[in-house]
Amino acid sequence: MPAKTKTKTKKITAADIDAMTAPLPGLDQEASAYSEDPLGLGFDLDETAPAIPRGAVIKEAVQEQIAQANAARFADVHQPAIDAMAEEAAHVGADATVAAVIGQLQAEIKHLKSQTQALTQRAAAEEAQGEGGLPFMYYKRPTDGGPASGWIVCASGGVGPVSGGRDVGSYSVLLGKGFKPLPRYGITGSPASHHGRPGHEYAVFLNNGGGVDVPAAQVLALKWHVNCPVPGTKFPQYDKAVDAGLVQHFACDEGDCDFDLWFLRDDQTTAGACMAHLRAQHAYKHEEARAVLKEMGIFYRSSRVAEAVVAARRVQREFLELEE
């Protein structure tokens, strides 16, 4: 087992500490020769400066040099990243500003949209008001075999969108005559409120799918298959009549006359109007007019025969309705 070695230690006294921190010899004389600190210590050493302990001077000088070197190294290494971060921060600030402006504009647009919608609804409600401040609505005429049997009409009696009221008198009269209300197709203004545009009082009706309820005879009489108030509207009953070969067209070819009529084959009333046009406007004799119509495939019967045909058609329709 090796022998233990005794280590001699010297006790440090106060005198030793004073000797280590005592001023450097000649420091005061050398300092007077310089106007600035030659060591870059950050302070002037002149004859009036107090004595600085040697340890403190070295420590401060070393710490300052290390700090400066670290700062320079940090700048060289990290300055590009700092610049990029600063640029990004500037962009973020700009984006935030733009986002704030966009948010404000979006809020204003939303407010304007709500105002526009409210004004549009109010205008629609006011436009839909008929005589007496109440709107018109749509009805289906009774199926009685007459010239306008089952046609769609626009008449007063609709429920007001603002007041909730209706022209009860007109509504009751139409119901009493056998008219069938069609509230599912909406309300509209009076025909006069559409500023003389033919058929435009039916625009709401057709936009809401009312084409399925329009009889073929009405489509032909109003020429909606040629010029519809709502282009593209489908009329199933008219399409069915075309497929069955029941549609007829009278177009007068006398001079520059542009008189023409569309109607169904069994519509003797309209066929009679064609006959009356030829005789009254172009001085055709009865047989001559009948021959012209025959060439067009239109067969007009005398009034007695026509009445008998109409009565027979009415009985047939009633029978079919009973079967359904």
Backbone bond lengths (Angstrom), bond angles and torsions (degrees), N, CA, C in turn:
res aa  C-N    CA-C-N  psi(-1)  N-CA   C-N-CA  omega(-1)  CA-C   N-CA-C  phi
1 M - - - 1.462 - - 1.510 108.28 -
2 P 1.335 119.39 120.66 1.451 120.84 -177.12 1.506 112.46 -63.70
3 A 1.313 111.39 150.48 1.464 116.72 -177.45 1.518 109.43 -77.35
4 K 1.279 117.51 147.44 1.455 123.42 179.61 1.510 110.15 -74.32
5 T 1.334 115.41 135.48 1.459 120.96 178.37 1.506 109.13 -99.26
6 K 1.319 115.31 130.79 1.441 120.63 -179.63 1.518 109.79 -87.57
7 T 1.307 116.79 129.10 1.464 122.06 179.14 1.507 108.63 -99.79
8 K 1.337 113.31 127.79 1.452 117.71 179.99 1.533 109.17 -88.09
9 T 1.270 116.08 129.92 1.455 122.14 177.45 1.500 110.25 -116.94
10 K 1.359 113.44 144.54 1.454 118.84 179.33 1.515 108.48 -109.11
11 K 1.238 112.42 132.77 1.458 118.98 179.90 1.511 109.34 -78.28
12 I 1.350 116.62 125.06 1.466 121.47 179.53 1.516 108.68 -82.38
13 T 1.316 111.60 127.30 1.464 118.22 -177.50 1.514 110.25 -103.97
14 A 1.272 117.49 173.75 1.457 123.46 178.03 1.500 111.34 -63.86
15 A 1.347 116.38 -32.46 1.469 119.72 179.45 1.506 110.59 -67.07
16 D 1.346 116.96 -37.29 1.471 119.95 176.94 1.516 111.77 -62.21
17 I 1.282 117.57 -42.75 1.467 121.59 179.51 1.510 110.79 -63.16
18 D 1.320 116.46 -41.22 1.467 118.94 179.18 1.517 110.61 -64.76
19 A 1.342 117.30 -36.00 1.461 120.10 -179.07 1.521 111.15 -68.37
20 M 1.336 117.58 -37.61 1.465 120.12 -179.60 1.513 112.63 -71.28
21 T 1.278 116.24 -30.50 1.476 120.02 -178.19 1.504 113.62 -101.58
22 A 1.296 116.79 13.16 1.469 119.96 -179.26 1.508 109.61 -72.19
23 P 1.368 120.20 153.46 1.460 123.30 179.63 1.513 110.90 -60.74
24 L 1.357 116.11 148.70 1.444 120.96 178.32 1.525 109.51 -68.90
25 P 1.322 116.56 144.40 1.464 119.07 179.47 1.532 110.55 -64.92
26 G 1.313 116.10 133.25 1.464 121.23 175.85 1.496 114.97 75.89
27 L 1.339 117.77 8.66 1.475 119.95 -177.07 1.518 110.74 -66.15
28 D 1.329 115.30 -37.52 1.463 118.00 -178.36 1.520 111.36 -67.95
29 Q 1.390 118.18 -37.35 1.446 120.35 -179.92 1.534 111.16 -69.95
30 E 1.348 119.13 -39.52 1.458 121.32 -179.61 1.522 111.83 -69.64
31 A 1.289 115.69 -33.44 1.470 118.57 -177.91 1.498 112.02 -66.75
32 S 1.339 117.04 -29.40 1.459 119.22 -177.88 1.509 112.11 -70.43
33 A 1.358 118.53 -17.82 1.465 122.09 -178.51 1.520 112.84 -83.88
34 Y 1.265 118.65 -7.85 1.466 122.76 -178.00 1.525 111.31 -115.59
35 S 1.325 115.27 141.82 1.481 119.05 175.21 1.513 112.41 -90.00
36 E 1.324 113.76 -21.11 1.458 118.73 178.22 1.498 109.19 -128.22
37 D 1.267 117.76 165.45 1.464 123.52 -179.66 1.520 109.46 -71.20
38 P 1.313 121.02 111.22 1.459 122.05 -178.50 1.503 113.49 -70.31
39 L 1.287 118.24 -18.19 1.459 121.31 -178.74 1.534 112.24 -94.00
40 G 1.316 115.78 -1.91 1.470 118.75 -177.66 1.504 112.42 64.96
41 L 1.369 115.35 38.06 1.462 118.08 -177.26 1.516 112.27 -85.30
42 G 1.321 117.51 -7.85 1.459 119.65 176.36 1.504 113.90 89.90
43 F 1.348 119.28 7.11 1.458 120.01 177.06 1.509 108.27 -147.24
44 D 1.323 117.21 159.00 1.469 122.85 -179.62 1.520 110.57 -89.50
45 L 1.306 114.03 141.34 1.465 119.59 175.50 1.520 108.28 -110.10
46 D 1.261 119.09 104.93 1.454 122.69 177.76 1.520 110.24 -125.38
47 E 1.308 114.25 179.02 1.461 118.53 -176.10 1.507 112.46 -64.64
48 T 1.311 116.54 -23.99 1.461 118.95 -177.76 1.511 111.92 -88.41
49 A 1.378 116.04 -10.31 1.462 117.75 -177.38 1.508 109.97 -68.81
50 P 1.302 116.55 142.12 1.456 119.26 179.44 1.522 110.57 -68.91
51 A 1.285 116.12 157.72 1.463 120.94 178.27 1.510 110.05 -65.24
52 I 1.348 117.04 128.96 1.449 121.76 -179.04 1.517 108.37 -106.56
53 P 1.286 119.65 131.35 1.461 121.49 179.02 1.522 110.24 -58.11
54 R 1.300 116.44 139.77 1.461 122.17 -176.97 1.512 112.53 -58.55
55 G 1.332 118.54 -46.10 1.470 122.50 179.94 1.514 113.10 -60.68
56 A 1.296 116.53 -39.63 1.475 120.86 -179.22 1.506 111.36 -67.11
57 V 1.350 116.98 -40.44 1.462 120.67 -179.75 1.520 110.76 -62.58
58 I 1.313 117.45 -49.17 1.457 121.53 -179.22 1.525 111.56 -62.59
59 K 1.298 116.57 -42.95 1.456 120.74 -179.01 1.522 111.98 -61.96
60 E 1.343 115.74 -46.22 1.467 119.67 -179.35 1.517 110.88 -65.47
61 A 1.383 116.52 -40.59 1.457 119.84 -179.59 1.517 111.58 -63.55
62 V 1.316 116.22 -45.93 1.461 120.05 179.39 1.520 111.76 -62.70
63 Q 1.320 117.35 -43.80 1.466 120.97 -179.35 1.528 111.78 -63.27
64 E 1.359 114.98 -39.12 1.466 117.78 -179.17 1.517 111.01 -69.15
65 Q 1.357 117.68 -41.02 1.449 120.81 179.11 1.535 111.10 -63.65
66 I 1.337 114.75 -42.50 1.467 118.71 177.88 1.524 110.76 -61.63
67 A 1.332 116.92 -42.83 1.464 120.93 -179.80 1.509 111.33 -62.59
68 Q 1.355 115.24 -43.32 1.462 118.56 179.26 1.525 111.43 -63.97
69 A 1.337 116.99 -43.43 1.464 120.35 178.82 1.520 111.61 -62.57
70 N 1.322 115.45 -42.39 1.472 119.11 178.80 1.526 111.48 -64.26
71 A 1.338 114.96 -39.24 1.464 118.96 179.16 1.516 111.12 -64.15
72 A 1.356 116.19 -43.43 1.461 119.89 178.87 1.511 111.11 -64.42
73 R 1.314 117.36 -43.56 1.461 121.30 179.64 1.517 110.66 -64.19
74 F 1.328 117.21 -41.19 1.463 122.06 179.53 1.527 110.54 -63.33
75 A 1.355 114.82 -41.12 1.466 118.75 179.59 1.517 111.30 -64.46
76 D 1.359 115.57 -44.71 1.464 119.28 -179.37 1.518 111.99 -61.67
77 V 1.332 116.01 -39.31 1.463 120.54 -173.90 1.520 111.93 -83.84
78 H 1.328 116.03 -42.68 1.476 119.56 -169.11 1.514 114.61 -105.53
79 Q 1.334 118.76 -8.80 1.460 118.94 -176.32 1.529 112.86 -60.21
80 P 1.374 118.44 -43.60 1.485 117.17 177.20 1.520 113.00 -57.09
81 A 1.332 114.64 -40.63 1.467 117.69 178.74 1.522 111.33 -65.51
82 I 1.356 114.82 -38.00 1.471 118.77 179.38 1.529 110.07 -65.40
83 D 1.363 114.13 -43.80 1.467 117.60 178.67 1.523 111.21 -60.48
84 A 1.335 116.12 -42.40 1.463 119.46 178.54 1.516 111.46 -62.46
85 M 1.337 115.07 -41.24 1.466 119.12 178.72 1.520 110.92 -64.61
86 A 1.367 115.43 -40.05 1.459 118.60 178.91 1.518 110.75 -63.99
87 E 1.358 115.88 -42.84 1.462 119.77 178.28 1.519 111.40 -62.76
88 E 1.325 114.69 -42.06 1.460 118.80 178.30 1.518 111.15 -63.69
89 A 1.338 114.35 -39.62 1.462 118.49 178.97 1.522 110.72 -63.38
90 A 1.355 114.74 -38.30 1.466 118.25 177.67 1.512 111.04 -64.04
91 H 1.356 114.91 -42.17 1.467 118.66 177.55 1.513 111.43 -63.80
92 V 1.325 115.15 -41.64 1.473 118.74 179.20 1.508 110.27 -61.48
93 G 1.319 114.65 -39.80 1.457 118.09 177.93 1.513 111.40 -63.73
94 A 1.356 116.00 -42.01 1.465 119.72 177.98 1.515 111.31 -64.43
95 D 1.354 116.50 -43.51 1.456 120.23 178.43 1.514 111.19 -61.20
96 A 1.306 115.05 -39.31 1.468 118.23 179.37 1.519 110.74 -64.15
97 T 1.347 115.23 -38.59 1.468 119.12 178.36 1.519 110.65 -66.17
98 V 1.335 115.58 -45.95 1.468 119.75 178.10 1.519 110.67 -61.59
99 A 1.335 115.92 -41.72 1.469 119.62 179.32 1.513 110.74 -61.23
100 A 1.327 116.04 -38.45 1.467 119.06 179.34 1.519 110.81 -65.56
101 V 1.362 115.54 -41.24 1.468 119.56 179.01 1.525 110.35 -65.61
102 I 1.346 115.30 -43.39 1.470 119.32 179.16 1.521 110.63 -62.18
103 G 1.330 116.18 -41.88 1.460 119.11 178.32 1.513 112.29 -60.88
104 Q 1.337 115.97 -39.81 1.459 119.62 178.24 1.524 111.17 -66.18
105 L 1.347 115.32 -42.09 1.468 118.63 178.57 1.522 111.40 -64.09
106 Q 1.335 116.13 -39.99 1.466 119.10 179.01 1.521 111.09 -62.59
107 A 1.334 115.49 -39.99 1.470 119.04 177.96 1.525 110.83 -63.64
108 E 1.346 116.28 -41.04 1.455 119.50 179.18 1.523 111.35 -66.96
109 I 1.344 116.23 -40.70 1.471 120.07 178.13 1.528 110.35 -62.15
110 K 1.336 116.35 -42.82 1.462 119.95 179.20 1.521 110.78 -61.20
111 H 1.338 115.63 -40.81 1.466 119.95 178.89 1.522 110.68 -64.80
112 L 1.352 116.34 -43.25 1.460 119.71 179.37 1.520 111.57 -64.66
113 K 1.353 116.21 -38.91 1.461 119.56 177.96 1.520 111.33 -61.89
114 S 1.334 115.61 -42.22 1.470 118.70 -179.78 1.520 110.55 -65.01
115 Q 1.351 116.22 -39.60 1.461 119.17 177.55 1.526 111.23 -65.43
116 T 1.346 115.69 -42.48 1.462 119.54 179.06 1.520 111.31 -61.98
117 Q 1.336 115.80 -42.24 1.462 119.51 179.49 1.516 111.07 -63.12
118 A 1.336 115.80 -41.71 1.462 119.29 179.65 1.526 110.76 -64.42
119 L 1.341 116.53 -42.79 1.459 119.98 178.96 1.524 111.55 -65.45
120 T 1.350 116.14 -39.15 1.463 119.95 178.55 1.523 111.07 -63.07
121 Q 1.328 115.52 -44.29 1.462 119.17 179.42 1.516 111.03 -64.01
122 R 1.341 115.75 -40.71 1.457 119.18 179.19 1.521 110.94 -64.71
123 A 1.369 115.04 -42.60 1.469 118.66 179.53 1.521 110.95 -64.31
124 A 1.361 116.10 -40.06 1.459 119.33 178.88 1.516 111.13 -63.56
125 A 1.330 115.34 -39.18 1.465 119.09 179.81 1.521 110.47 -66.95
126 E 1.360 116.01 -41.61 1.453 118.78 179.65 1.523 111.00 -68.25
127 E 1.365 116.93 -38.13 1.456 120.26 179.97 1.525 111.24 -67.28
128 A 1.345 115.12 -29.73 1.456 118.45 -177.96 1.525 112.34 -78.59
129 Q 1.322 117.33 -6.02 1.457 119.72 -178.35 1.520 110.10 -75.16
130 G 1.286 116.46 131.71 1.460 121.15 177.43 1.514 110.41 -97.46
131 E 1.315 116.01 -155.90 1.450 120.58 178.45 1.527 109.36 -63.22
132 G 1.344 114.67 138.81 1.455 119.21 -179.59 1.516 112.23 75.75
133 G 1.334 118.35 12.05 1.457 120.73 178.46 1.507 114.27 80.54
134 L 1.331 118.53 9.71 1.465 121.88 -179.25 1.525 109.55 -118.58
135 P 1.323 117.54 145.18 1.472 120.40 -174.05 1.518 113.47 -80.33
136 F 1.302 113.67 167.84 1.456 121.81 172.19 1.525 108.27 -94.15
137 M 1.313 115.50 163.92 1.459 121.11 177.67 1.528 108.65 -141.26
138 Y 1.311 115.67 -176.42 1.470 120.62 -175.84 1.526 110.86 -111.22
139 Y 1.334 113.61 142.72 1.467 121.50 179.71 1.533 108.56 -133.68
140 K 1.314 114.60 159.63 1.470 121.36 171.50 1.518 107.72 -109.17
141 R 1.331 115.59 123.79 1.458 119.92 -179.87 1.527 110.07 -64.55
142 P 1.319 116.27 154.45 1.473 118.88 178.76 1.529 111.19 -64.24
143 T 1.301 115.36 146.78 1.470 121.38 178.20 1.519 108.12 -85.95
144 D 1.325 114.99 91.64 1.467 120.17 -174.79 1.522 112.66 -117.97
145 G 1.336 117.91 6.44 1.454 120.21 179.04 1.502 114.00 84.00
146 G 1.355 117.75 0.08 1.452 120.53 179.94 1.521 111.56 -77.38
147 P 1.333 116.55 178.14 1.471 120.30 -177.61 1.526 113.81 -58.14
148 A 1.327 117.18 -33.01 1.468 121.03 -178.68 1.521 110.64 -111.38
149 S 1.296 117.10 32.50 1.465 121.67 -177.56 1.536 110.91 -62.07
150 G 1.331 115.24 124.59 1.467 120.23 176.47 1.515 115.04 76.13
151 W 1.329 117.22 8.40 1.462 119.12 -178.82 1.537 111.10 -70.54
152 I 1.320 115.11 157.77 1.457 121.53 175.52 1.522 108.11 -90.67
153 V 1.331 117.07 131.95 1.458 120.87 179.36 1.522 109.25 -127.10
154 C 1.323 114.62 158.25 1.465 122.44 177.39 1.518 107.07 -113.24
155 A 1.335 116.60 120.53 1.464 120.45 -175.98 1.524 109.65 -148.58
156 S 1.315 116.22 166.57 1.461 120.99 -177.95 1.528 110.69 -68.55
157 G 1.320 114.62 161.06 1.466 119.94 179.91 1.514 113.46 126.15
158 G 1.349 117.52 0.33 1.461 120.12 179.74 1.519 112.06 -74.97
159 V 1.313 115.76 157.79 1.466 121.31 179.38 1.525 109.18 -81.94
160 G 1.344 116.67 126.36 1.456 120.97 -179.40 1.514 111.89 -66.82
161 P 1.325 118.62 132.74 1.458 120.92 -178.92 1.519 113.28 -69.98
162 V 1.332 117.02 -20.47 1.467 120.63 -178.96 1.524 110.78 -97.01
163 S 1.317 115.32 -54.59 1.464 119.61 -175.30 1.524 113.08 -84.32
164 G 1.342 116.85 -25.49 1.463 119.43 -175.86 1.517 113.00 79.16
165 G 1.335 116.58 2.59 1.454 120.10 -179.73 1.513 111.86 -93.42
166 R 1.321 116.10 174.31 1.459 121.38 177.67 1.525 109.16 -150.08
167 D 1.326 114.65 161.84 1.455 120.52 175.99 1.530 107.01 -77.73
168 V 1.313 115.16 89.56 1.466 120.54 -173.79 1.519 111.22 -64.22
169 G 1.335 117.01 -34.90 1.460 120.25 -178.88 1.523 111.58 -61.60
170 S 1.346 116.37 -52.61 1.460 119.94 -180.00 1.526 111.25 -63.84
171 Y 1.314 115.88 -40.09 1.459 120.91 -179.28 1.527 110.76 -60.61
172 S 1.330 116.03 -44.31 1.467 120.67 -178.82 1.522 111.54 -67.15
173 V 1.346 115.98 -38.40 1.465 119.56 179.80 1.525 110.71 -63.53
174 L 1.331 116.68 -44.63 1.461 120.54 -179.68 1.529 111.72 -65.53
175 L 1.322 116.49 -39.67 1.470 118.76 176.56 1.521 110.80 -62.94
176 G 1.325 115.49 -38.98 1.458 119.44 179.89 1.524 112.23 -65.33
177 K 1.326 117.63 -25.87 1.463 121.47 179.13 1.524 112.48 -87.96
178 G 1.299 116.67 0.74 1.464 120.07 176.89 1.517 114.62 94.21
179 F 1.336 118.09 10.64 1.461 120.68 177.55 1.534 109.67 -74.64
180 K 1.311 115.47 137.31 1.464 120.45 -179.19 1.529 109.96 -100.16
181 P 1.345 118.09 118.03 1.476 119.91 179.46 1.537 110.96 -66.22
182 L 1.318 115.03 144.65 1.466 121.13 177.96 1.533 109.22 -126.17
183 P 1.327 117.98 67.31 1.474 120.45 -175.69 1.529 113.57 -66.34
184 R 1.331 117.37 -21.07 1.470 118.93 -178.08 1.521 113.00 -65.65
185 Y 1.329 116.83 -14.92 1.459 119.88 -178.45 1.522 113.03 -97.11
186 G 1.324 117.70 7.89 1.454 120.99 173.28 1.512 114.72 90.30
187 I 1.333 114.30 -174.15 1.465 122.20 -178.54 1.531 108.46 -122.89
188 T 1.324 115.60 165.95 1.459 120.90 179.85 1.512 109.23 -154.23
189 G 1.336 116.24 176.74 1.449 119.93 175.25 1.515 111.02 -82.69
190 S 1.293 115.65 177.08 1.460 119.78 178.26 1.519 109.20 -67.93
191 P 1.329 118.04 157.55 1.467 120.00 177.37 1.516 112.83 -53.51
192 A 1.327 117.33 -33.33 1.467 120.68 -179.83 1.527 111.39 -67.14
193 S 1.336 117.27 -26.15 1.464 119.98 -177.97 1.522 112.60 -75.11
194 H 1.323 117.37 -7.47 1.462 120.94 -179.48 1.528 112.48 -94.99
195 H 1.342 114.93 14.84 1.462 122.01 169.58 1.530 113.49 56.37
196 G 1.328 115.75 42.48 1.457 120.37 173.34 1.510 115.65 73.00
197 R 1.324 118.40 12.70 1.473 119.99 177.44 1.527 108.45 -84.17
198 P 1.322 118.67 108.83 1.470 121.43 -173.86 1.528 111.75 -58.55
199 G 1.316 115.08 128.20 1.455 120.90 174.71 1.514 115.68 81.12
200 H 1.328 117.94 -5.58 1.469 118.79 -175.57 1.528 112.96 -74.86
201 E 1.324 116.75 -11.73 1.465 117.13 172.82 1.525 111.52 -69.49
202 Y 1.345 116.31 -11.12 1.468 120.51 177.99 1.537 112.28 -97.60
203 A 1.324 117.07 4.91 1.469 119.70 -176.23 1.525 111.50 -61.42
204 V 1.321 116.77 -43.86 1.475 119.94 179.32 1.525 109.96 -63.06
205 F 1.304 115.61 -43.66 1.468 121.34 179.32 1.528 111.08 -57.99
206 L 1.328 116.62 -48.45 1.460 120.32 -177.38 1.528 111.72 -70.94
207 N 1.333 117.35 -35.73 1.466 120.61 178.08 1.522 112.32 -65.50
208 N 1.322 115.83 -25.20 1.466 120.60 179.55 1.520 113.12 -94.04
209 G 1.327 116.93 16.18 1.465 120.42 175.58 1.503 115.28 88.93
210 G 1.336 117.48 17.65 1.454 120.42 -177.02 1.519 115.05 -70.93
211 G 1.333 117.91 -9.62 1.458 120.24 -178.34 1.520 113.76 -57.19
212 V 1.317 116.40 -27.21 1.473 119.50 -178.29 1.523 111.53 -68.53
213 D 1.332 118.05 -22.28 1.466 121.28 -177.34 1.523 113.37 -99.61
214 V 1.320 118.08 0.05 1.468 120.01 -178.01 1.526 109.17 -85.21
215 P 1.336 118.20 122.15 1.467 120.70 179.15 1.535 111.32 -63.46
216 A 1.320 115.91 152.94 1.457 120.54 179.82 1.523 111.26 -60.12
217 A 1.326 117.26 -38.39 1.466 120.77 -178.82 1.525 111.14 -61.79
218 Q 1.331 117.26 -38.03 1.459 120.34 179.43 1.532 111.07 -71.02
219 V 1.315 116.87 -39.50 1.473 120.74 177.08 1.520 109.62 -58.13
220 L 1.332 116.58 -44.64 1.461 121.34 -178.44 1.533 111.65 -69.95
221 A 1.330 116.07 -43.61 1.463 119.18 -177.71 1.528 111.73 -63.79
222 L 1.344 117.05 -37.87 1.461 121.35 -179.86 1.527 112.39 -89.79
223 K 1.346 115.49 -2.63 1.469 121.83 -179.82 1.527 113.03 57.89
224 W 1.324 115.86 35.83 1.459 119.81 179.13 1.533 111.69 -71.38
225 H 1.317 116.53 -19.49 1.464 118.84 176.36 1.524 111.39 -74.58
226 V 1.364 115.28 -14.48 1.461 121.24 178.57 1.527 110.99 -103.74
227 N 1.325 115.71 -46.34 1.468 121.41 -178.10 1.524 108.69 -140.53
228 C 1.312 115.76 91.31 1.464 121.06 -176.05 1.529 110.14 -90.53
229 P 1.345 118.26 142.60 1.471 120.60 175.74 1.526 112.70 -58.46
230 V 1.321 116.59 -28.34 1.466 121.81 176.52 1.524 107.06 -122.74
231 P 1.320 117.77 93.22 1.472 120.53 -177.24 1.526 111.86 -54.50
232 G 1.323 114.28 140.76 1.459 119.81 178.69 1.511 114.51 92.16
233 T 1.338 116.99 -2.38 1.465 119.87 179.78 1.527 110.31 -66.56
234 K 1.311 116.31 138.20 1.460 122.03 178.16 1.532 109.47 -96.94
235 F 1.349 114.87 137.35 1.465 121.61 178.60 1.527 107.97 -123.54
236 P 1.307 118.25 91.11 1.471 121.46 -176.09 1.522 113.60 -57.82
237 Q 1.333 117.50 -38.00 1.465 119.40 -178.44 1.534 110.82 -67.91
238 Y 1.307 115.90 -36.60 1.468 119.48 175.90 1.535 110.52 -66.40
239 D 1.315 116.92 -44.82 1.470 120.42 179.36 1.530 110.98 -58.92
240 K 1.330 115.41 -38.95 1.462 119.50 179.07 1.535 111.03 -65.03
241 A 1.322 116.52 -39.99 1.474 120.44 179.20 1.533 111.01 -66.20
242 V 1.325 116.82 -37.93 1.464 120.22 177.77 1.520 110.43 -63.53
243 D 1.323 115.58 -45.16 1.472 119.69 179.84 1.526 111.67 -61.70
244 A 1.324 116.38 -31.47 1.465 120.02 -179.51 1.530 112.54 -85.31
245 G 1.316 118.08 -2.12 1.468 120.97 179.37 1.502 113.68 73.17
246 L 1.335 118.07 29.48 1.461 121.53 -175.77 1.529 113.67 -97.31
247 V 1.318 117.63 -4.45 1.466 120.33 -175.52 1.529 109.99 -88.92
248 Q 1.340 115.74 133.05 1.460 121.37 178.66 1.525 109.65 -126.18
249 H 1.335 114.58 151.59 1.458 120.20 -177.59 1.525 109.43 -135.70
250 F 1.324 115.82 122.71 1.466 120.82 175.02 1.524 107.83 -105.44
251 A 1.324 116.99 121.73 1.459 122.61 177.40 1.516 108.18 -127.85
252 C 1.330 117.07 111.93 1.457 121.35 -177.34 1.539 109.67 -68.28
253 D 1.327 115.39 131.98 1.465 120.07 -177.80 1.524 112.17 -111.56
254 E 1.333 115.81 20.68 1.462 119.93 178.77 1.530 110.17 -84.12
255 G 1.349 115.46 110.84 1.465 119.61 176.86 1.511 112.01 58.94
256 D 1.332 115.04 -130.56 1.463 120.87 179.99 1.523 111.82 -100.38
257 C 1.320 116.49 20.77 1.470 120.66 179.42 1.531 109.67 -68.27
258 D 1.309 115.68 131.05 1.465 120.51 -178.89 1.531 112.62 -112.50
259 F 1.338 115.46 20.27 1.465 119.70 -179.96 1.529 109.59 -69.46
260 D 1.318 116.18 127.91 1.471 119.47 175.81 1.525 109.80 -150.16
261 L 1.308 115.61 151.54 1.462 122.44 -179.72 1.518 109.93 -138.27
262 W 1.356 114.99 142.41 1.460 121.48 172.84 1.519 107.72 -114.08
263 F 1.333 116.46 138.82 1.465 119.16 -178.23 1.525 109.71 -163.86
264 L 1.324 115.35 170.85 1.461 121.14 177.65 1.531 110.14 -85.22
265 R 1.286 115.55 158.31 1.457 121.38 -174.40 1.526 112.84 -59.15
266 D 1.315 118.66 -36.93 1.468 120.16 -176.58 1.528 112.43 -89.71
267 D 1.321 118.66 9.89 1.465 122.41 -179.65 1.533 109.19 -86.53
268 Q 1.313 115.56 86.37 1.458 120.69 -178.32 1.524 112.47 -73.02
269 T 1.311 117.36 -22.99 1.466 119.79 177.46 1.525 110.47 -64.36
270 T 1.324 116.62 -45.32 1.464 120.12 179.60 1.530 110.58 -72.63
271 A 1.316 116.86 -35.68 1.465 119.08 175.62 1.530 110.02 -61.09
272 G 1.343 115.91 -38.51 1.467 120.09 176.71 1.524 111.01 -64.48
273 A 1.348 118.04 -33.93 1.463 121.17 177.90 1.526 110.54 -66.33
274 C 1.319 116.25 -34.58 1.471 120.21 176.66 1.534 110.34 -65.66
275 M 1.325 115.07 -43.78 1.462 121.04 177.68 1.534 110.16 -60.92
276 A 1.332 116.97 -45.62 1.463 121.12 -179.17 1.533 111.25 -63.58
277 H 1.314 116.84 -35.81 1.471 119.49 179.01 1.524 110.92 -63.65
278 L 1.325 117.27 -46.24 1.469 120.80 -178.55 1.529 111.43 -63.46
279 R 1.297 116.63 -39.62 1.460 120.19 -176.38 1.521 111.31 -77.73
280 A 1.340 117.26 -40.57 1.468 119.61 -175.77 1.532 112.45 -82.08
281 Q 1.309 117.60 -41.01 1.466 120.14 -174.51 1.526 113.08 -88.94
282 H 1.345 115.69 -26.70 1.468 117.14 -175.04 1.534 112.80 -125.51
283 A 1.321 116.84 10.02 1.473 122.97 173.34 1.513 113.43 59.41
284 Y 1.339 116.07 35.61 1.462 119.29 175.63 1.536 108.51 -75.96
285 K 1.328 114.75 145.38 1.457 118.74 169.99 1.518 108.58 -76.01
286 H 1.299 115.72 164.45 1.464 120.46 -175.45 1.526 111.67 -56.70
287 E 1.332 116.67 -49.40 1.460 120.36 -176.73 1.535 111.19 -68.03
288 E 1.363 115.45 -35.12 1.465 118.38 178.07 1.530 111.15 -64.75
289 A 1.306 115.49 -43.26 1.471 119.79 179.81 1.531 110.14 -64.89
290 R 1.323 116.11 -41.59 1.462 119.35 178.92 1.530 110.42 -61.21
291 A 1.333 117.73 -38.56 1.463 121.44 -179.54 1.531 110.80 -66.53
292 V 1.332 116.21 -39.66 1.473 119.36 178.72 1.524 109.92 -63.37
293 L 1.305 115.95 -44.12 1.474 119.45 179.82 1.527 110.52 -63.86
294 K 1.333 115.80 -38.96 1.465 119.35 -179.10 1.525 110.79 -63.20
295 E 1.342 115.91 -37.55 1.462 119.08 177.74 1.533 111.43 -62.79
296 M 1.299 116.55 -29.54 1.465 121.18 178.36 1.526 112.01 -85.38
297 G 1.321 116.58 -0.54 1.457 120.13 -178.51 1.503 113.77 83.07
298 I 1.344 116.01 15.10 1.468 121.73 -179.51 1.521 108.15 -103.21
299 F 1.305 116.97 122.84 1.464 121.88 -177.92 1.528 109.29 -109.95
300 Y 1.328 114.56 111.49 1.456 119.66 179.92 1.520 109.71 -102.72
301 R 1.309 115.36 130.94 1.461 121.01 179.52 1.520 109.13 -104.14
302 S 1.327 115.39 162.05 1.457 119.01 177.04 1.521 109.24 -64.78
303 S 1.297 116.10 167.41 1.467 120.49 -174.60 1.527 111.97 -60.32
304 R 1.345 117.15 -39.55 1.468 119.05 -178.97 1.525 111.03 -66.59
305 V 1.335 115.58 -45.13 1.450 118.69 179.09 1.523 110.51 -64.49
306 A 1.351 115.02 -39.99 1.457 119.31 -179.43 1.521 110.93 -62.21
307 E 1.332 116.73 -41.64 1.466 119.48 179.04 1.519 111.00 -62.78
308 A 1.335 116.82 -39.29 1.459 120.55 179.60 1.536 110.77 -65.71
309 V 1.336 115.58 -39.54 1.478 119.09 179.31 1.515 110.44 -66.34
310 V 1.320 116.35 -42.18 1.472 120.09 -179.89 1.524 110.30 -62.93
311 A 1.336 117.01 -42.16 1.461 120.21 178.63 1.518 110.92 -62.77
312 A 1.336 116.14 -41.17 1.461 119.67 179.20 1.528 111.13 -64.43
313 R 1.325 116.59 -40.59 1.459 120.23 178.06 1.529 111.21 -63.16
314 R 1.328 116.28 -37.78 1.455 120.33 -179.64 1.526 110.55 -65.16
315 V 1.357 115.72 -44.60 1.460 119.40 178.40 1.521 110.73 -61.71
316 Q 1.325 116.36 -39.79 1.466 120.23 -179.39 1.532 110.75 -64.32
317 R 1.322 116.90 -43.41 1.469 119.76 179.71 1.525 110.83 -63.03
318 E 1.352 115.77 -43.74 1.468 119.33 -179.53 1.528 110.57 -62.45
319 F 1.312 116.76 -38.58 1.462 120.81 178.90 1.518 110.86 -64.64
320 L 1.317 115.71 -43.27 1.466 119.62 179.27 1.528 110.74 -63.93
321 E 1.326 116.91 -40.12 1.463 120.23 179.13 1.525 111.53 -64.20
322 L 1.325 115.86 -37.18 1.470 118.83 177.42 1.519 110.99 -66.07
323 E 1.321 116.36 -37.56 1.479 119.29 178.28 1.511 111.71 -64.90
324 E 1.341 117.00 -36.73 1.465 120.13 179.96 1.523 110.68 -70.51
